[in-house]
Amino acid sequence: MNHEYNVEKIIKNFNVDLDTNPRTDESILNELIETQQKSKKTYSASPRLNTWRIIMKNKITKLTAAAAAIILLLLITQSLFHNATATAYTLEQSLAAEKNIRSVHLRIEVFNEDIDPGEYWYEFDENGNVLRFRYQYGPNDDFGIQVYQDQLLKTRSRTRNEFIIEHSYGVNAGYKNISVVHDPKSTVETVYNLEKQGKVTIECNQLDSGDIELKVTPLIDQQDFSSTWNYALNILIIDPKTKLVKQHDLFYTDQDNTLVHKSRYHYLEYNQTFDTALFDLEPPEGAVIVNLTQVNIGMPQGDLTDSQAAAEVVKRFIEARIARDWDKCAQLYNSSTPQQFLRHEERTKTKATRFIATGEPVPNPAYGPRAYNVTFAYEFENLAEGKLKISGPYEKDLPAGTPISAEDLKNFRYSVVVPVANRPDHWIIVGGL
């Protein structure tokens, strides 16, 4: 490309009376090209103004403002054609594209921690509810697997020779809780809402590959975000053609205020028809089969209302922990065994000592039309410290003897209680506690 000829030709065509020379033209063009390259990648609120300021600050050239404006106009025009995809991109486009997602295959890497990569396959219905999924983690020759379909969750443990079959309650609610990060639909929707609320700033860049990069940075205290979005930086990579998320990187700041790469989500496939065998899971040879769908679980409702039954099953579970009746605990808590509660007590070095109260049950429609959240408070002994404390508040445990009011209980931890699958007159705890 003959830079000298092009610069002189541009100016002559606009009938501007300027005396150019090769050295000056080359210097001008190099700086403008550098500016143009920056504009290809980063889009600020006023890109034209930024480019104009760079031109006017050039100490080498003595171009008139009119000539500089002409060259700037041509470069901007070229840049607009080059950047049509990125500059036209909006989060609304991704929101619209992701409404049509019926399946997704993703892989998760966690950095700076001894955690094996995890791989997920999800299939959804037309309303976005999970039809079935497969979760696989660990090395290829020794990995754990969990599959869900037909309201059953099957787990092949990696660390123990167990194969567990259980009813799955609120799988869609549970999926929605974790999918603020996992699910690209929830991810984009969260970013969109946070920006509208003025809680984040979004920098939009076009990468050399043509992909669109969104750098999402919080503008408020990170503690004000949900647990899945309290990161110093989130980077989303968007496919410019499909407008779907290709990659999601999460960063946090350490004690030295250094940015640390936490994890990366690779969205490998969308809307693919997965082999049905992917969601079939049979116990390996010699495994101990724990079929939790065949045991007598749950608390009979009797004459209690749904709300009363929900509170009562939480109270009875806490009382069973105090009595160290692990069989009773397993009967009242879904997908559990007596040995699990014993191991939990030994691992945490705690012992429940006194039931205090449950809060007013609050409906939780995400887990079903008869599901409830029930807050609770009970006293326990921290055997390591030799102290009595009250479990319940989110922030920290309270000293024993602290008065607990009904208003206090509204902000305590809660358990999720639902009717037992296929036994609607029995109630069971499926989360919390």
C-alpha positions as CSV (number, residue, x, y, z in Angstrom):
1,M,0.0,0.0,0.0
2,N,1.5,3.4,-1.0
3,H,0.8,5.5,2.1
4,E,2.3,8.7,0.5
5,Y,0.0,8.5,-2.5
6,N,-3.1,7.7,-0.6
7,V,-2.8,10.6,1.9
8,E,-2.0,13.1,-0.8
9,K,-4.8,11.7,-3.0
10,I,-7.4,12.0,-0.1
11,I,-6.5,15.6,0.5
12,K,-6.5,16.6,-3.2
13,N,-9.9,15.0,-3.7
14,F,-11.3,17.2,-1.0
15,N,-9.7,20.3,-2.5
16,V,-7.8,21.2,0.7
17,D,-4.7,23.3,0.1
18,L,-2.0,21.5,2.0
19,D,1.6,20.9,1.4
20,T,2.4,17.2,2.3
21,N,5.6,15.3,2.2
22,P,6.3,11.6,2.6
23,R,7.9,11.7,6.0
24,T,5.0,13.8,7.5
25,D,2.4,11.7,5.8
26,E,3.9,8.5,7.0
27,S,4.0,9.8,10.6
28,I,0.4,11.0,10.4
29,L,-0.9,7.8,9.0
30,N,1.0,5.6,11.4
31,E,-0.6,7.4,14.3
32,L,-4.1,7.3,12.7
33,I,-3.7,3.6,12.0
34,E,-2.8,3.0,15.6
35,T,-5.8,4.9,16.7
36,Q,-8.0,2.9,14.3
37,Q,-6.7,-0.4,15.6
38,K,-7.7,0.7,19.1
39,S,-11.1,1.6,17.9
40,K,-11.6,-1.8,16.4
41,K,-11.1,-3.5,19.8
42,T,-12.5,-1.1,22.4
43,Y,-15.7,0.9,22.2
44,S,-16.1,3.8,24.6
45,A,-19.0,6.1,25.0
46,S,-17.5,8.7,22.7
47,P,-15.0,6.9,20.3
48,R,-15.0,9.7,17.8
49,L,-14.1,12.3,20.4
50,N,-11.2,10.1,21.7
51,T,-9.8,9.7,18.2
52,W,-10.0,13.5,17.5
53,R,-8.1,14.3,20.7
54,I,-5.3,11.9,19.7
55,I,-5.0,13.6,16.3
56,M,-5.0,17.1,17.7
57,K,-2.3,16.2,20.2
58,N,0.1,15.0,17.5
59,K,3.3,17.0,17.9
60,I,4.9,16.0,14.6
61,T,2.3,17.2,12.1
62,K,1.1,20.7,11.4
63,L,-2.1,19.6,9.7
64,T,-4.9,22.0,9.8
65,A,-8.0,20.9,11.7
66,A,-9.9,20.7,8.5
67,A,-7.5,18.2,6.9
68,A,-7.3,16.1,10.1
69,A,-11.1,16.0,10.2
70,I,-11.2,14.7,6.6
71,I,-8.8,11.9,7.4
72,L,-10.5,11.2,10.6
73,L,-13.9,11.0,8.8
74,L,-12.5,8.4,6.4
75,L,-11.0,6.3,9.1
76,I,-14.1,6.4,11.1
77,T,-16.2,5.3,8.1
78,Q,-13.9,2.4,7.5
79,S,-13.9,1.5,11.2
80,L,-17.7,1.5,11.3
81,F,-17.8,-1.0,8.4
82,H,-15.2,-3.1,10.1
83,N,-16.9,-3.0,13.5
84,A,-20.5,-3.3,12.4
85,T,-20.9,-6.6,14.4
86,A,-19.4,-5.4,17.7
87,T,-20.8,-1.9,17.8
88,A,-24.3,-3.2,17.0
89,Y,-24.1,-5.9,19.7
90,T,-26.4,-5.5,22.7
91,L,-27.2,-7.7,25.7
92,E,-30.8,-7.9,24.5
93,Q,-29.6,-9.9,21.5
94,S,-28.1,-12.5,23.7
95,L,-31.2,-12.6,25.9
96,A,-33.3,-13.2,22.8
97,A,-31.0,-15.9,21.4
98,E,-30.8,-17.8,24.7
99,K,-34.6,-18.1,24.9
100,N,-34.3,-20.8,22.3
101,I,-31.7,-22.9,24.1
102,R,-32.9,-26.5,24.6
103,S,-29.6,-28.1,25.5
104,V,-26.1,-27.0,26.6
105,H,-22.8,-28.9,27.1
106,L,-20.2,-27.1,29.2
107,R,-16.9,-27.8,31.0
108,I,-15.7,-26.0,34.1
109,E,-12.1,-25.4,35.1
110,V,-11.1,-24.2,38.6
111,F,-7.7,-22.6,39.0
112,N,-5.4,-22.3,42.0
113,E,-7.3,-25.1,43.8
114,D,-7.0,-28.8,43.8
115,I,-10.4,-29.4,42.2
116,D,-10.9,-31.7,39.2
117,P,-12.6,-30.2,36.1
118,G,-16.3,-30.8,35.8
119,E,-18.4,-31.5,32.7
120,Y,-22.2,-30.9,32.4
121,W,-24.9,-31.8,29.9
122,Y,-28.3,-30.2,30.3
123,E,-31.6,-30.6,28.4
124,F,-34.5,-28.2,28.9
125,D,-38.2,-28.1,28.0
126,E,-39.8,-25.2,26.2
127,N,-40.2,-23.3,29.5
128,G,-36.5,-23.7,30.5
129,N,-37.1,-26.4,33.1
130,V,-34.5,-29.2,33.3
131,L,-35.6,-32.4,31.7
132,R,-32.4,-34.3,32.5
133,F,-28.7,-33.7,33.1
134,R,-25.4,-35.4,33.6
135,Y,-22.6,-34.2,35.8
136,Q,-19.2,-35.8,35.5
137,Y,-16.0,-34.9,37.5
138,G,-12.6,-36.3,38.0
139,P,-9.9,-37.8,35.7
140,N,-11.1,-39.8,32.7
141,D,-10.2,-43.1,34.2
142,D,-11.7,-42.5,37.6
143,F,-14.6,-40.1,37.6
144,G,-17.8,-39.6,39.5
145,I,-21.1,-39.3,37.7
146,Q,-24.5,-37.9,38.6
147,V,-27.5,-38.2,36.3
148,Y,-31.1,-36.9,36.6
149,Q,-34.2,-37.8,34.6
150,D,-37.7,-38.9,35.4
151,Q,-37.5,-37.3,38.8
152,L,-34.7,-39.7,39.9
153,L,-31.2,-38.7,40.7
154,K,-28.5,-41.4,40.4
155,T,-25.0,-40.9,41.8
156,R,-21.9,-43.0,41.2
157,S,-19.5,-41.9,43.9
158,R,-15.9,-41.4,43.0
159,T,-14.5,-41.7,46.6
160,R,-16.8,-44.4,48.0
161,N,-17.9,-47.7,46.5
162,E,-21.5,-46.5,46.5
163,F,-24.3,-46.2,44.0
164,I,-27.1,-44.0,45.3
165,I,-30.7,-43.7,43.9
166,E,-32.9,-41.0,45.2
167,H,-35.9,-38.9,44.5
168,S,-34.9,-35.4,43.3
169,Y,-36.8,-32.5,44.8
170,G,-36.8,-29.1,43.2
171,V,-34.1,-30.0,40.6
172,N,-35.1,-26.9,38.7
173,A,-34.9,-24.7,41.7
174,G,-31.5,-26.2,42.6
175,Y,-30.4,-25.8,39.0
176,K,-31.5,-22.1,39.0
177,N,-29.5,-21.5,42.2
178,I,-26.2,-22.8,40.7
179,S,-27.0,-21.6,37.2
180,V,-26.4,-18.0,37.9
181,V,-23.0,-19.0,36.8
182,H,-23.6,-22.3,35.0
183,D,-26.5,-21.3,32.8
184,P,-25.6,-18.8,30.1
185,K,-29.3,-17.7,30.1
186,S,-29.1,-16.7,33.8
187,T,-25.6,-15.3,33.4
188,V,-26.6,-12.8,30.6
189,E,-29.9,-11.9,32.4
190,T,-28.0,-11.2,35.6
191,V,-25.5,-8.9,33.8
192,Y,-28.3,-7.2,32.0
193,N,-30.2,-6.5,35.3
194,L,-27.1,-5.4,37.2
195,E,-26.2,-2.9,34.6
196,K,-29.7,-1.5,34.5
197,Q,-29.5,-1.1,38.3
198,G,-26.2,0.7,38.0
199,K,-24.3,-2.0,39.9
200,V,-21.8,-2.9,37.2
201,T,-20.0,-1.3,34.4
202,I,-19.6,-3.2,31.1
203,E,-16.7,-2.7,28.7
204,C,-17.3,-4.1,25.2
205,N,-14.3,-5.2,23.1
206,Q,-13.9,-6.9,19.8
207,L,-11.2,-9.5,19.9
208,D,-8.9,-10.4,16.9
209,S,-10.9,-13.6,16.5
210,G,-14.1,-11.5,15.9
211,D,-15.6,-12.6,19.2
212,I,-17.1,-10.0,21.5
213,E,-15.7,-9.6,24.9
214,L,-17.7,-8.2,27.8
215,K,-15.8,-7.1,30.9
216,V,-18.2,-6.8,33.8
217,T,-16.9,-4.9,36.8
218,P,-18.9,-4.1,40.0
219,L,-19.5,-0.5,40.9
220,I,-20.6,-1.3,44.5
221,D,-19.3,-3.4,47.4
222,Q,-19.0,-6.9,46.2
223,Q,-20.7,-8.2,49.3
224,D,-23.9,-6.7,48.0
225,F,-24.0,-9.3,45.2
226,S,-25.3,-12.8,45.4
227,S,-22.7,-15.5,46.3
228,T,-22.2,-16.4,42.7
229,W,-21.5,-12.8,41.5
230,N,-19.3,-11.4,44.3
231,Y,-16.3,-11.3,42.0
232,A,-14.0,-8.4,41.1
233,L,-14.3,-9.2,37.4
234,N,-16.4,-11.3,35.1
235,I,-15.4,-11.7,31.5
236,L,-17.9,-13.1,29.0
237,I,-17.0,-14.1,25.4
238,I,-19.9,-13.8,23.0
239,D,-20.2,-15.5,19.6
240,P,-20.8,-12.6,17.1
241,K,-23.0,-14.8,14.9
242,T,-25.2,-16.7,17.4
243,K,-25.0,-14.1,20.2
244,L,-24.5,-17.0,22.7
245,V,-22.0,-17.1,25.5
246,K,-18.9,-19.1,24.5
247,Q,-16.8,-18.6,27.7
248,H,-17.2,-17.1,31.1
249,D,-14.2,-16.3,33.3
250,L,-14.4,-15.3,37.0
251,F,-11.7,-13.3,38.9
252,Y,-11.4,-12.2,42.5
253,T,-9.0,-10.0,44.4
254,D,-6.8,-11.6,47.1
255,Q,-5.6,-9.9,50.4
256,D,-2.9,-8.0,48.4
257,N,-5.6,-6.7,46.1
258,T,-4.2,-8.8,43.2
259,L,-6.6,-10.1,40.6
260,V,-6.7,-13.9,40.7
261,H,-8.3,-16.1,38.0
262,K,-10.9,-18.2,39.9
263,S,-12.5,-20.4,37.2
264,R,-13.5,-20.7,33.5
265,Y,-16.7,-22.0,32.0
266,H,-16.4,-23.4,28.5
267,Y,-19.8,-23.6,26.7
268,L,-18.9,-26.3,24.2
269,E,-22.3,-27.1,22.5
270,Y,-25.8,-25.6,22.2
271,N,-29.0,-27.2,21.0
272,Q,-27.4,-30.6,20.2
273,T,-29.3,-33.8,20.5
274,F,-27.4,-35.9,23.1
275,D,-27.2,-39.6,23.0
276,T,-29.8,-41.0,25.4
277,A,-27.2,-43.4,26.8
278,L,-25.5,-40.3,28.3
279,F,-28.3,-40.1,30.9
280,D,-28.4,-43.8,31.7
281,L,-26.4,-44.9,34.7
282,E,-26.1,-48.4,36.2
283,P,-24.1,-49.4,39.3
284,P,-20.6,-50.7,38.6
285,E,-19.8,-54.2,39.6
286,G,-19.4,-54.7,43.3
287,A,-20.8,-51.3,44.3
288,V,-23.0,-50.9,47.4
289,I,-26.4,-49.9,46.1
290,V,-28.2,-47.4,48.4
291,N,-31.8,-47.1,47.1
292,L,-33.3,-44.2,49.0
293,T,-36.6,-44.4,47.1
294,Q,-37.5,-47.7,48.7
295,V,-37.1,-46.7,52.4
296,N,-39.9,-45.5,54.6
297,I,-39.1,-41.8,54.7
298,G,-40.9,-38.7,55.8
299,M,-43.1,-37.6,58.7
300,P,-46.8,-38.4,58.5
301,Q,-48.9,-35.2,58.2
302,G,-51.9,-36.4,60.2
303,D,-54.3,-33.6,61.1
304,L,-51.7,-30.9,60.6
305,T,-52.0,-28.2,57.9
306,D,-49.2,-28.1,55.3
307,S,-47.6,-25.1,57.0
308,Q,-47.8,-26.8,60.4
309,A,-46.4,-30.0,59.0
310,A,-43.4,-28.2,57.5
311,A,-42.5,-26.6,60.8
312,E,-43.0,-29.8,62.7
313,V,-40.7,-31.9,60.6
314,V,-37.9,-29.4,61.1
315,K,-38.5,-29.5,64.9
316,R,-38.5,-33.3,65.0
317,F,-35.3,-33.5,62.9
318,I,-33.5,-31.2,65.4
319,E,-34.8,-33.2,68.3
320,A,-33.5,-36.4,66.6
321,R,-30.1,-34.8,66.3
322,I,-30.1,-33.9,70.0
323,A,-31.0,-37.5,70.8
324,R,-28.4,-38.7,68.3
325,D,-31.1,-40.8,66.7
326,W,-29.4,-41.1,63.3
327,D,-32.0,-43.5,61.9
328,K,-34.7,-40.9,62.7
329,C,-32.6,-38.1,61.1
330,A,-32.2,-40.2,57.9
331,Q,-36.0,-40.8,57.8
332,L,-36.7,-37.0,58.0
333,Y,-33.9,-35.8,55.6
334,N,-34.0,-36.7,52.0
335,S,-31.1,-38.7,50.4
336,S,-29.3,-39.4,53.6
337,T,-28.1,-42.3,55.7
338,P,-27.6,-42.7,59.5
339,Q,-23.8,-43.0,58.9
340,Q,-23.7,-39.6,57.1
341,F,-25.1,-37.8,60.2
342,L,-22.6,-39.6,62.5
343,R,-19.7,-38.6,60.2
344,H,-21.0,-35.0,60.1
345,E,-21.0,-34.8,63.9
346,E,-17.5,-36.3,64.1
347,R,-16.1,-34.0,61.4
348,T,-17.6,-30.8,62.7
349,K,-17.0,-31.6,66.3
350,T,-20.4,-30.3,67.3
351,K,-23.3,-31.7,69.2
352,A,-26.9,-30.4,69.2
353,T,-28.1,-29.8,72.7
354,R,-31.4,-27.8,72.7
355,F,-34.2,-27.0,70.3
356,I,-35.2,-23.3,70.5
357,A,-37.7,-22.5,67.8
358,T,-38.8,-22.5,64.2
359,G,-40.0,-19.5,62.2
360,E,-43.2,-19.0,60.3
361,P,-43.0,-21.2,57.2
362,V,-42.8,-19.3,53.9
363,P,-44.0,-20.9,50.6
364,N,-41.2,-21.8,48.2
365,P,-43.0,-22.3,44.8
366,A,-39.6,-23.0,43.1
367,Y,-39.7,-26.4,44.9
368,G,-43.3,-27.1,44.3
369,P,-46.8,-25.8,45.1
370,R,-46.7,-27.2,48.7
371,A,-43.0,-26.5,49.5
372,Y,-41.9,-24.2,52.4
373,N,-38.8,-22.5,53.7
374,V,-38.7,-22.9,57.5
375,T,-36.2,-20.9,59.5
376,F,-34.8,-22.5,62.7
377,A,-32.7,-21.9,65.8
378,Y,-31.1,-24.5,68.1
379,E,-28.3,-24.7,70.7
380,F,-25.2,-26.8,70.1
381,E,-21.9,-27.5,71.8
382,N,-18.7,-26.7,69.9
383,L,-16.6,-29.5,71.3
384,A,-13.4,-28.1,70.0
385,E,-13.9,-24.8,71.8
386,G,-15.9,-26.2,74.7
387,K,-18.6,-23.5,74.2
388,L,-22.4,-23.5,73.8
389,K,-23.7,-21.5,70.8
390,I,-26.9,-20.9,68.9
391,S,-27.1,-22.0,65.2
392,G,-29.3,-20.1,63.0
393,P,-28.1,-16.6,62.0
394,Y,-26.5,-16.3,58.5
395,E,-23.6,-14.1,59.6
396,K,-22.4,-16.0,62.6
397,D,-23.4,-18.3,65.5
398,L,-24.7,-16.6,68.6
399,P,-23.7,-17.1,72.3
400,A,-26.0,-19.5,74.2
401,G,-28.7,-17.7,76.1
402,T,-29.1,-14.9,73.4
403,P,-32.9,-14.0,73.2
404,I,-34.4,-15.0,69.9
405,S,-37.6,-13.3,68.8
406,A,-40.0,-14.2,65.9
407,E,-38.6,-11.1,64.1
408,D,-35.1,-12.4,64.5
409,L,-36.0,-15.8,63.1
410,K,-37.0,-14.2,59.8
411,N,-33.3,-13.6,59.0
412,F,-32.0,-17.0,60.2
413,R,-31.0,-19.9,58.0
414,Y,-33.8,-21.9,56.6
415,S,-34.5,-25.5,55.6
416,V,-36.6,-26.5,52.6
417,V,-39.5,-28.9,53.3
418,V,-41.7,-30.7,50.7
419,P,-44.1,-33.6,50.6
420,V,-42.5,-36.9,49.8
421,A,-42.5,-38.0,46.2
422,N,-45.5,-40.4,45.6
423,R,-46.5,-40.0,49.3
424,P,-48.1,-36.5,49.5
425,D,-49.2,-37.1,53.1
426,H,-45.6,-37.4,54.3
427,W,-43.1,-34.5,54.7
428,I,-39.4,-34.4,54.4
429,I,-36.5,-31.9,54.5
430,V,-34.6,-31.5,51.2
431,G,-32.2,-28.7,52.0
432,G,-30.7,-26.7,54.8
433,L,-29.9,-27.8,58.4
